[in-house]
Amino acid sequence: MNRSDFQNLAELRIKEAEALLDRKYFDGAYYLLGYVVECAFKACIAKKTRQYDFPPDRKTIEAIYQHDPAKLLKASGLEPEHLQEM
């Protein structure tokens, strides 16, 4: 998947989450919004990767091929902004 794929997937899942919220299916909406955040982080990570770059070192791969929001936040490069906003 590339950056555009992650962005499109995030936008689609937001629409689906809104539909669930409208019908008061809060648990499903909450779950999908977590997925949206993950896709957004992965889009930011993909933006930093050049098309034909060889996969990064193992530590970096382990940081991005997962679902932990805190680790994805750090790998996305957005952690300083997040800490400043908090």
Secondary structure, DSSP 8 states (H G I E B T S, - for coil): --HHHHHHHHHHHHHHHHHHHHTT-HHHHHHHHHHHHHHHHHHHHHHTS-TT-----HHHHHHHSS--HHHHHHHHT-HHHHHHH-
